């Protein structure tokens, strides 16, 4: 069993891959250089005017709008708390059960 031709083919293949990889690297380098030369140099940054007026907090306006909407729908009620509802493990478990249940194969009646 002579392995000479196999080694020759393997060496040729390896050499061909090296040449192709080198050509690809040169092509990429050429693209990078071409793109870098087309980009303009960054100009000096323009001065920015800064307002010294205090920031306006719209939270009170949002709460008033929510309270007005609730009053229009429900009527005269006292709002005790406006905020996010903490989500417990029950919500997570219910969502997970619905999601996993959607993957179960269903048998069609024949």
Residue frames relative to the residue before (quaternion, step in Angstrom):
aa qw qx qy qz dx dy dz
X 1.0000 0.0000 0.0000 0.0000 0.00 0.00 0.00
X 0.1573 -0.8058 0.5693 0.0432 3.55 -0.56 1.20
X 0.1786 -0.8082 0.5549 0.0837 3.59 -0.68 1.08
X 0.3586 0.7652 -0.4675 0.2596 3.59 1.27 0.12
X 0.6928 0.4569 -0.3034 0.4682 3.65 0.76 -0.92
X 0.6301 0.5360 -0.3401 0.4473 3.62 1.05 -0.71
X 0.6635 0.4907 -0.3071 0.4740 3.57 0.99 -0.83
X 0.6229 0.5407 -0.3378 0.4533 3.57 1.05 -0.71
X 0.6616 0.4900 -0.2991 0.4825 3.56 0.95 -0.90
X 0.6465 0.5185 -0.3209 0.4585 3.62 0.96 -0.83
X 0.6664 0.4933 -0.3048 0.4687 3.60 0.94 -0.87
X 0.6399 0.5154 -0.3224 0.4701 3.58 0.99 -0.81
X 0.6503 0.5178 -0.3101 0.4613 3.59 0.96 -0.88
X 0.6497 0.5124 -0.3069 0.4703 3.57 0.96 -0.89
X 0.6663 0.5016 -0.2963 0.4655 3.58 0.91 -0.90
X 0.6412 0.5197 -0.3158 0.4681 3.57 1.03 -0.82
X 0.6455 0.5099 -0.3193 0.4705 3.60 1.00 -0.80
X 0.6305 0.5271 -0.3358 0.4603 3.60 1.02 -0.76
X 0.6616 0.5014 -0.3043 0.4672 3.57 0.95 -0.91
X 0.6622 0.4980 -0.3102 0.4662 3.61 0.91 -0.88
X 0.6519 0.5058 -0.3195 0.4660 3.61 0.94 -0.85
X 0.6477 0.5147 -0.3186 0.4627 3.60 0.99 -0.77
X 0.6569 0.4987 -0.3104 0.4726 3.56 0.99 -0.83
X 0.6359 0.5158 -0.3294 0.4702 3.59 1.02 -0.75
X 0.6409 0.5141 -0.3239 0.4690 3.59 1.01 -0.79
X 0.6544 0.4990 -0.3169 0.4715 3.59 0.97 -0.79
X 0.6305 0.5280 -0.3292 0.4640 3.59 1.02 -0.77
X 0.6618 0.4925 -0.3031 0.4770 3.59 0.91 -0.89
X 0.6386 0.5229 -0.3227 0.4633 3.59 0.98 -0.82
X 0.6490 0.5138 -0.3136 0.4652 3.57 1.00 -0.80
X 0.6409 0.5141 -0.3228 0.4699 3.57 0.99 -0.79
X 0.6550 0.5129 -0.3127 0.4583 3.58 0.94 -0.89
X 0.6597 0.4961 -0.3105 0.4715 3.59 0.91 -0.86
X 0.6559 0.5113 -0.3163 0.4564 3.60 0.93 -0.87
X 0.6801 0.4755 -0.2953 0.4734 3.60 0.92 -0.85
X 0.6436 0.5218 -0.3284 0.4535 3.58 1.00 -0.74
X 0.6768 0.4863 -0.3081 0.4588 3.59 1.00 -0.70
X 0.6535 0.5161 -0.3252 0.4482 3.62 1.12 -0.49
X 0.6074 0.5511 -0.3707 0.4358 3.59 1.12 -0.43
X 0.4448 -0.6892 0.5073 0.2641 3.53 -1.04 0.80
X 0.5274 -0.5909 0.4972 0.3543 3.49 -1.20 0.50
X 0.5218 -0.6460 0.4590 0.3159 3.56 -1.03 0.80
X 0.3700 -0.7251 0.5399 0.2142 3.53 -0.83 1.03
X 0.6559 -0.4835 0.3809 0.4369 3.53 -1.26 0.26
X 0.5134 -0.6592 0.4373 0.3326 3.59 -0.87 0.82
X 0.4441 -0.6885 0.5084 0.2649 3.53 -1.02 0.83
X 0.5372 -0.6259 0.4413 0.3536 3.57 -1.01 0.67
X 0.2713 -0.7594 0.5774 0.1276 3.52 -1.09 0.79
X 0.3140 -0.7326 0.5666 0.2091 3.55 -0.91 0.88
X 0.1915 -0.7853 0.5846 0.0698 3.52 -0.95 0.94
X 0.3467 -0.7361 0.5462 0.1992 3.54 -0.84 0.99
X 0.2876 -0.7639 0.5534 0.1656 3.55 -0.99 0.83
X 0.4401 0.6773 -0.4692 0.3571 3.58 1.27 0.16
X 0.5120 -0.6496 0.4508 0.3356 3.61 -0.98 0.72
X 0.5631 -0.5989 0.4515 0.3469 3.53 -1.17 0.61
X 0.3900 -0.7171 0.5312 0.2269 3.56 -1.04 0.81
X 0.2448 -0.7649 0.5824 0.1254 3.55 -0.84 1.04
X 0.1932 -0.8185 0.5363 0.0714 3.57 -0.49 1.22
X 0.3566 0.7624 -0.4866 0.2341 3.61 1.21 0.11
X 0.6620 0.5047 -0.3162 0.4551 3.58 0.90 -0.88
X 0.6450 0.5129 -0.3256 0.4635 3.59 0.99 -0.74
X 0.6409 0.5182 -0.3250 0.4638 3.60 1.02 -0.76
X 0.6563 0.5019 -0.3101 0.4703 3.57 0.94 -0.88
X 0.6490 0.5092 -0.3233 0.4638 3.59 0.97 -0.80
X 0.6482 0.5088 -0.3231 0.4654 3.60 1.00 -0.77
X 0.6466 0.5027 -0.3209 0.4757 3.60 0.99 -0.79
X 0.6544 0.5095 -0.3153 0.4613 3.57 0.94 -0.87
X 0.6520 0.5066 -0.3168 0.4668 3.60 0.98 -0.78
X 0.6489 0.5078 -0.3212 0.4669 3.58 0.99 -0.78
X 0.6506 0.4980 -0.3188 0.4765 3.59 0.96 -0.82
X 0.6449 0.5156 -0.3240 0.4618 3.60 0.96 -0.82
X 0.6602 0.5100 -0.3149 0.4527 3.59 0.98 -0.80
X 0.7206 0.4315 -0.2564 0.4784 3.59 1.01 -0.73
X 0.7891 0.3437 -0.1616 0.4827 3.58 0.74 -1.07
X 0.4855 -0.6190 0.4768 0.3923 3.56 0.93 -0.82
X 0.7448 -0.3926 0.2894 0.4554 3.52 -1.30 -0.32
X 0.2197 0.7362 -0.6072 0.2026 3.56 -0.42 1.27
X 0.4336 -0.6764 0.5236 0.2835 3.54 -1.19 0.41
X 0.2823 -0.7430 0.5843 0.1641 3.57 -0.77 1.04
X 0.2478 -0.7932 0.5424 0.1233 3.56 -0.68 1.09
X 0.8135 -0.0363 0.0814 0.5747 3.58 0.89 -0.89
X 0.0832 -0.7468 0.6575 0.0549 3.53 -1.11 0.82
X 0.3982 0.6945 -0.5170 0.3031 3.55 -0.62 1.11
X 0.6577 -0.4965 0.3853 0.4153 3.51 -1.34 0.01
X 0.4049 -0.6837 0.5516 0.2538 3.52 -1.14 0.69
X 0.4014 -0.7065 0.5121 0.2784 3.62 -0.75 0.93
X 0.3048 -0.7549 0.5563 0.1669 3.53 -0.90 0.93
X 0.2459 -0.7901 0.5493 0.1163 3.52 -0.71 1.08
X 0.7371 -0.4012 0.3047 0.4505 3.53 -1.32 -0.17
X 0.5569 0.6284 -0.3871 0.3810 3.59 1.15 -0.48
X 0.6513 0.5059 -0.3168 0.4686 3.55 0.97 -0.84
X 0.6572 0.5149 -0.3067 0.4570 3.55 0.95 -0.88
X 0.6745 0.4958 -0.2986 0.4584 3.57 0.89 -0.94
X 0.6494 0.5148 -0.3250 0.4558 3.60 0.96 -0.81
X 0.6691 0.4927 -0.3007 0.4682 3.57 0.93 -0.86
X 0.6486 0.5103 -0.3169 0.4673 3.56 0.98 -0.83
X 0.6432 0.5203 -0.3213 0.4608 3.60 0.98 -0.82
X 0.6620 0.4943 -0.3110 0.4698 3.59 0.94 -0.84
X 0.6606 0.5089 -0.3135 0.4543 3.57 0.98 -0.81
X 0.6934 0.4571 -0.2854 0.4784 3.58 0.85 -0.93
X 0.6359 0.5373 -0.3332 0.4427 3.57 1.06 -0.65
X 0.6182 0.5555 -0.3524 0.4302 3.56 1.14 -0.51
X 0.6601 0.5160 -0.3070 0.4514 3.59 1.23 -0.31
X 0.5255 0.6438 -0.4281 0.3550 3.60 1.17 -0.20
X 0.4495 -0.6822 0.4959 0.2944 3.60 -0.91 0.84
X 0.2465 -0.7636 0.5815 0.1342 3.55 -1.02 0.79
X 0.3613 -0.7186 0.5499 0.2250 3.52 -0.99 0.84
X 0.2758 -0.7542 0.5704 0.1724 3.55 -0.79 0.97
X 0.5019 -0.6519 0.4671 0.3238 3.58 -0.98 0.78
X 0.3053 -0.7725 0.5331 0.1610 3.52 -0.98 0.84
